[in-house]
Every structure is written in structure tokens, then in C-alpha cells.
């Protein structure tokens, strides 16, 4: 099955470790479209001198896809350069609750920080 939509940022809390250059972020998102959910995303990022930032993180989504209701965790591995963020997604095995129990899947998100808040999410998923 395939779910598409957009993601809106509603809150962010960041802390920079000046010793290592690592930035720890906690974000809240709202998913719209095929995925209707609110989420909490925690990530760890490093920005190089060239301006590229690489990040990893986990995001807990709670909401609905179609008639299914519950929660699950997405693993993000991504990078950001020149205002464009691209993240590969994987559903964490065993993380599904409610109707998302047994969920597996993968996908991607893209964000543009230039101009308006443009984002896209694509998630291909199935159940055991």
C-alpha cells in the first residue's frame, strides 16, 4: 500500500554541543493527506564546513492511515544542503500499536526550507 502527503512543522527545540558539533533536535510535526497523524521526532545532526548536514532520527507517529488507527516509529537517515532536506524512512519492526501492529515499510520525505514550507512524504507499507 502507498500513502502520500505533506508534513508541517509545529515546534522545535535544538541544542548544539559545541565540543562535538552535534546538534540534538526535538520536533513536533503534523502529517496531512493519506497519513493523518501527529508526531514527535528526535534527531541528531552534524553540519560540515561545506554546508551539508547529515542526520539520523526516530519519529513516533500517532494517528490514522485509511481506516487504521494507532502508532508506529519511523527511522530517518538523511541530509540537508542548500535548503533541501531528503530523508530515507524505514518503519521500525515491532513498533506498531493498535491497527499498525505488524506494520513494515519504507519511504522518503523531502523538505524545502526556501520560500514556503514545502514538504512531501511517501510511505510504502504492508502488514505481516
C-alpha positions as CSV (number, residue, x, y, z in Angstrom):
1,X,0.0,0.0,0.0
2,X,1.1,3.6,-0.6
3,X,0.5,6.7,1.5
4,X,1.3,10.2,0.3
5,X,1.0,13.6,1.9
6,X,2.7,16.6,3.5
7,X,4.3,17.3,6.8
8,X,4.0,20.6,8.8
9,X,6.5,21.6,11.5
10,X,4.8,22.8,14.7
11,X,7.6,23.0,17.2
12,X,11.3,22.6,17.5
13,X,13.8,22.5,20.4
14,X,17.5,22.3,19.4
15,X,20.7,22.0,21.5
16,X,24.2,22.3,20.0
17,X,27.2,20.6,21.6
18,X,30.0,23.0,20.7
19,X,32.6,20.4,21.7
20,X,31.5,17.8,19.1
21,X,29.4,19.9,16.7
22,X,26.5,17.6,17.1
23,X,23.0,19.2,17.2
24,X,20.2,17.3,19.0
25,X,16.7,18.3,17.9
26,X,13.2,17.5,19.2
27,X,10.4,18.4,16.7
28,X,6.7,18.1,16.6
29,X,5.0,17.5,13.2
30,X,1.5,17.2,11.8
31,X,1.0,14.8,8.8
32,X,-1.7,15.7,6.3
33,X,-3.1,13.7,3.4
34,X,-3.2,9.9,3.3
35,X,-1.4,9.9,6.7
36,X,-3.3,11.9,9.3
37,X,-1.1,12.0,12.4
38,X,0.8,14.0,14.9
39,X,4.4,13.0,15.7
40,X,7.4,13.5,17.9
41,X,10.7,13.4,16.1
42,X,14.1,13.3,17.8
43,X,17.3,13.6,15.7
44,X,21.0,14.0,15.9
45,X,22.7,16.1,13.2
46,X,26.2,17.2,12.2
47,X,26.8,20.1,9.8
48,X,30.1,20.1,7.9
49,X,32.1,23.2,6.8
50,X,30.8,22.6,3.3
51,X,27.3,23.4,4.4
52,X,26.0,19.8,4.2
53,X,24.2,18.5,7.3
54,X,23.7,14.8,7.9
55,X,21.2,13.4,10.4
56,X,19.6,10.3,11.9
57,X,16.5,10.1,14.0
58,X,13.4,8.3,15.2
59,X,9.9,9.7,14.9
60,X,6.8,8.3,16.6
61,X,3.6,8.9,14.7
62,X,0.2,8.6,16.3
63,X,-2.9,8.8,14.0
64,X,-4.6,7.2,11.1
65,X,-3.9,5.9,7.6
66,X,-7.2,5.0,5.9
67,X,-9.3,3.0,8.4
68,X,-6.3,2.0,10.5
69,X,-5.6,3.9,13.8
70,X,-2.6,3.6,16.1
71,X,1.0,4.4,16.2
72,X,4.4,3.4,14.8
73,X,8.0,4.6,14.7
74,X,9.9,5.7,11.6
75,X,13.7,5.7,11.3
76,X,15.1,8.7,9.4
77,X,18.5,8.8,7.7
78,X,19.0,12.0,5.7
79,X,20.9,15.0,4.6
80,X,20.3,18.7,4.0
81,X,22.1,21.0,1.6
82,X,21.1,24.4,0.1
83,X,17.8,24.4,1.9
84,X,16.7,20.9,0.7
85,X,16.4,18.1,3.1
86,X,15.9,14.5,1.9
87,X,15.3,11.6,4.3
88,X,15.0,7.9,3.8
89,X,12.4,6.3,6.0
90,X,12.1,2.8,7.5
91,X,9.3,1.5,9.7
92,X,10.9,0.1,12.9
93,X,9.9,-3.6,13.1
94,X,7.7,-4.3,16.1
95,X,6.9,-0.6,16.8
96,X,3.3,-0.7,15.5
97,X,0.5,-0.3,18.0
98,X,-3.3,-0.6,17.5
99,X,-4.1,-1.3,13.9
100,X,-0.5,-0.7,12.9
101,X,0.7,-3.9,14.7
102,X,2.8,-5.9,12.3
103,X,3.4,-2.9,10.0
104,X,6.6,-2.8,7.9
105,X,7.6,-0.3,5.2
106,X,9.9,2.3,3.8
107,X,9.7,5.7,2.1
108,X,11.1,9.2,1.9
109,X,10.5,12.8,2.9
110,X,11.7,15.9,1.1
111,X,11.6,19.4,2.7
112,X,12.4,22.7,1.2
113,X,13.3,25.4,3.7
114,X,13.4,28.1,1.0
115,X,10.3,30.1,0.4
116,X,7.1,28.5,1.7
117,X,7.0,25.4,4.0
118,X,7.1,22.8,1.2
119,X,7.3,19.1,2.2
120,X,6.3,15.7,0.8
121,X,6.2,12.3,2.4
122,X,5.8,9.0,0.6
123,X,5.4,5.7,2.6
124,X,5.1,2.3,1.1
125,X,3.8,-0.2,3.7
126,X,2.4,-3.6,4.4
127,X,1.5,-5.9,7.3
128,X,2.7,-9.3,8.4
